[in-house]
Amino acid sequence: MADDLTPTAAPKTKVIAATGGAAVGSAASVVLLWILKSVLHKFGIDPPEDVDAAFTSIFTTIATGLAGYYTPPGLNEGVVVDEDGKVKSALKSRAG
């Protein structure tokens, strides 16, 4: 039996994982920022408010990248190159 690849617009496993990583990363960054600011406040250091947005962006980007990078592709996922030379996502289907 051969595996045929059928182009699809459905999101892939890695994309879904990265989306989840972004959601978790942004929520976790709020908690981590609160802890960091509490510790810094004990030493008399009050970071400017702009640091909040920068920290959240950096932490969310890292969490998103790690989630997408470390999630393996699905067993039925692949890519195809169409006649125009464009790479497209595809699903494997068993041909009998």
C-alpha positions as CSV (number, residue, x, y, z in Angstrom):
1,M,0.0,0.0,0.0
2,A,1.3,3.4,-0.9
3,D,0.9,6.6,1.0
4,D,-0.7,9.4,-1.1
5,L,-0.4,13.0,0.0
6,T,-3.5,15.2,-0.4
7,P,-3.1,19.0,0.0
8,T,-5.1,20.5,2.8
9,A,-5.7,23.8,4.6
10,A,-6.3,22.1,8.0
11,P,-3.9,23.3,10.7
12,K,-1.1,20.9,11.5
13,T,-0.1,19.5,14.8
14,K,2.9,21.8,15.2
15,V,0.7,24.9,14.5
16,I,-1.8,23.8,17.1
17,A,0.9,23.2,19.6
18,A,2.5,26.6,18.9
19,T,-0.9,28.3,19.4
20,G,-1.3,26.6,22.7
21,G,2.3,27.6,23.6
22,A,1.4,31.2,23.0
23,A,-1.7,31.0,25.2
24,V,0.2,29.3,28.0
25,G,3.2,31.6,27.5
26,S,1.2,34.8,27.8
27,A,-0.6,33.6,30.9
28,A,2.6,32.3,32.5
29,S,4.4,35.5,31.8
30,V,1.8,37.4,33.9
31,V,2.5,35.2,36.9
32,L,6.3,35.3,36.4
33,L,6.3,39.0,36.0
34,W,4.3,39.4,39.2
35,I,6.9,37.2,41.0
36,L,9.8,39.1,39.5
37,K,8.4,42.5,40.3
38,S,7.7,41.3,43.9
39,V,11.3,40.2,44.3
40,L,12.7,43.4,42.8
41,H,10.3,45.6,45.0
42,K,11.9,44.0,48.1
43,F,15.2,45.4,46.9
44,G,13.7,48.8,46.2
45,I,13.7,48.4,42.5
46,D,10.6,49.3,40.6
47,P,10.9,48.6,36.9
48,P,9.1,50.9,34.4
49,E,5.7,49.8,33.1
50,D,7.1,49.3,29.6
51,V,9.0,46.4,30.9
52,D,5.7,44.5,31.5
53,A,4.9,44.5,27.8
54,A,8.4,43.6,26.7
55,F,8.7,40.7,29.2
56,T,5.3,39.3,28.1
57,S,6.3,39.6,24.4
58,I,9.7,37.9,24.9
59,F,8.3,35.1,27.1
60,T,5.3,34.4,24.9
61,T,7.6,34.3,21.8
62,I,9.9,31.8,23.5
63,A,7.0,29.6,24.7
64,T,5.5,29.6,21.2
65,G,8.7,28.7,19.5
66,L,9.5,25.9,21.9
67,A,6.1,24.4,21.7
68,G,6.2,24.4,17.9
69,Y,9.8,23.1,17.7
70,Y,9.5,20.2,20.1
71,T,6.1,19.0,18.9
72,P,6.6,16.2,16.3
73,P,4.6,16.3,13.1
74,G,1.5,14.1,13.1
75,L,1.9,10.6,11.7
76,N,-0.5,11.5,8.8
77,E,1.1,14.9,8.0
78,G,3.5,15.8,5.2
79,V,4.1,18.4,2.5
80,V,3.7,18.5,-1.2
81,V,5.0,20.8,-3.9
82,D,2.4,21.9,-6.4
83,E,2.9,22.5,-10.1
84,D,3.8,26.2,-9.4
85,G,6.6,25.1,-7.1
86,K,4.7,26.2,-3.9
87,V,5.1,24.0,-0.8
88,K,1.7,23.1,0.7
89,S,0.6,21.1,3.8
90,A,-0.8,17.7,3.1
91,L,-2.3,14.7,4.8
92,K,-1.3,11.1,4.0
93,S,-4.0,8.8,3.0
94,R,-3.6,5.1,2.4
95,A,-4.5,4.0,-1.1
96,G,-5.5,0.4,-1.3
